[in-house]
């Protein structure tokens, strides 16, 4: 449950879990390419407009997040404090535009 990317490197690397996660053969997930691409694009878009860092308290101390997960069939990280800042004025304008025109509203040319 730790982020250690170097475990896939070296003389005895850990195996890539993605073939097991998405199944194999006739039971393999048909949406593997779309799923991986969608997650990559979402993360890239988020990081292109926001700086995400650890929370700093009132005294200026960096607060290490306590990593906990929810129970159940689908597990999610439990809420934790972090600092999210917009990277630039252009990014702020982009985020504001999305707030003004939500994606679930359909637009029709007049």
Number of C-alpha atoms within 10 A of each C-alpha: 5 5 6 7 8 9 12 12 10 8 6 8 10 12 10 10 8 10 13 9 11 14 13 12 7 7 8 13 14 12 10 15 9 10 12 10 11 12 11 11 11 11 10 11 11 12 13 13 19 17 13 14 12 15 17 14 10 7 6 8 10 13 12 12 12 10 11 13 12 11 10 7 6 7 10 11 10 11 12 12 14 15 11 13 12 17 14 13 10 11 14 15 12 13 14 11 11 11 10 9 11 9 9 6 7 7 8 5 3 3
